[in-house]
């Protein structure tokens, strides 16, 4: 018999990726709708919730983005929330200092999340920051991000 336990996780990952494509294309409504459906079906999924907050911020829906940050903060009192996931939202809201502080925290925690910094478009607003370039160097990633 086929074990289907991982299928919900694969569905969530697929929806997250699809939503990020919609965000890159500027189709914010479709992206938010796709992510919201996953959040509704998997409310415990902090990663998808952070992507929803990021989508809200990119779409200029700052009130919803800040509300998502509040929810992630509330959850962090009971469970581990990846600082980098929260940093995506702050970067999209334009708070580069907060985003960089959280990414540095991720680095200090030896999180695998930092391995995607040079290729994650959520951090494009930080590419020109010397602190971000220093973080890439410390992680061992190339500082050139012109390809995104």
C-alpha positions in Angstrom: 0.0 0.0 0.0 1.2 3.5 -0.9 2.0 5.7 2.0 0.4 9.1 1.3 1.4 10.9 4.6 3.9 13.3 2.9 1.4 14.3 0.2 -0.1 17.3 2.2 3.5 18.6 2.7 4.2 18.2 -1.1 1.0 20.0 -1.9 1.9 22.9 0.4 5.4 23.1 -1.1 4.0 23.1 -4.6 1.5 25.8 -3.7 4.2 27.9 -2.1 6.4 27.7 -5.2 3.4 28.4 -7.5 2.5 31.4 -5.3 6.1 32.8 -5.5 5.9 32.6 -9.3 2.7 34.6 -9.2 4.3 37.1 -7.0 7.3 37.5 -9.4 4.8 38.0 -12.2 3.0 40.7 -10.2 -0.3 38.7 -9.9 -0.7 39.3 -6.2 -4.3 38.3 -6.0 -3.7 34.9 -7.4 -0.6 34.4 -5.3 -2.4 35.4 -2.1 -5.4 33.2 -3.0 -3.1 30.2 -3.6 -1.2 30.6 -0.3 -4.4 31.4 1.7 -5.9 28.1 0.6 -2.9 26.2 2.0 -2.9 28.2 5.2 -6.6 27.4 5.6 -6.0 23.7 5.1 -2.8 23.6 7.2 -3.1 26.4 9.8 -0.1 25.0 11.7 2.3 25.5 8.7 4.4 28.4 9.9 6.4 28.5 6.7 3.4 29.0 4.5 2.0 31.6 6.9 5.2 33.5 6.5 5.0 33.3 2.8 1.4 34.7 3.1 2.8 37.6 5.1 5.4 38.2 2.5 2.8 38.2 -0.2 0.7 40.7 1.7 3.7 43.0 2.0 4.7 42.7 -1.6 1.1 43.5 -2.6 1.1 46.6 -0.4 -1.3 45.1 2.1 0.8 46.2 5.0 -1.9 45.8 7.6 -2.3 42.1 6.8 1.4 41.7 6.6 1.8 43.2 10.1 -1.0 41.0 11.4 0.8 38.0 10.1 4.0 39.1 11.8 2.0 39.4 15.1 0.7 35.9 14.6 4.1 34.5 14.0 5.4 36.3 17.1 2.6 34.8 19.1 3.4 31.3 17.8 7.1 31.8 18.5 6.4 31.9 22.2 5.3 28.2 22.0 7.3 26.9 19.0 10.4 27.6 17.0 9.8 30.0 14.1 12.6 30.3 11.6 14.0 33.9 11.8 14.6 34.0 8.1 11.0 33.4 7.4 10.0 36.4 9.4 12.9 38.4 7.8 11.2 37.9 4.4 8.2 39.9 5.6 10.3 42.7 7.1 12.4 43.0 3.9 9.2 43.3 1.8 7.8 45.9 4.2 11.0 47.9 3.7 12.5 47.4 7.2 15.9 46.3 6.1 17.5 46.6 9.6 15.0 44.3 11.1 15.3 41.8 8.2 19.1 41.9 8.4 19.1 41.4 12.2 16.9 38.3 11.8 19.0 36.9 9.0 22.1 37.4 11.2 20.3 35.5 14.0 19.6 32.7 11.5 23.3 32.6 10.7 24.2 32.5 14.4 21.9 29.6 14.8 23.6 27.8 11.9 20.2 27.6 10.1 20.1 26.0 6.7 17.8 28.8 5.7 20.7 31.1 5.0 21.9 28.8 2.2 19.2 30.3 0.0 19.9 33.9 0.6 21.7 34.6 -2.7 18.9 33.1 -4.7 15.7 33.9 -2.7 14.0 36.8 -4.5 12.4 37.8 -1.2 15.7 39.3 -0.2 16.3 41.3 -3.4 15.7 44.6 -1.4 18.7 43.7 0.7 21.2 42.9 -2.1 22.8 46.3 -2.1 23.3 46.4 1.7 26.8 45.9 2.8 25.6 44.0 5.8 23.8 41.5 3.5 26.9 41.1 1.3 28.9 40.5 4.5 26.4 37.9 5.5 26.7 36.1 2.1 30.5 36.1 2.5 30.3 34.6 6.0 27.9 31.9 4.8 30.3 31.2 2.0 27.9 32.3 -0.8 28.9 34.4 -3.8 28.1 38.1 -3.4 27.0 38.5 -6.9 23.2 38.5 -7.1 22.8 40.2 -10.4 21.1 37.1 -11.9 17.9 37.6 -10.0 
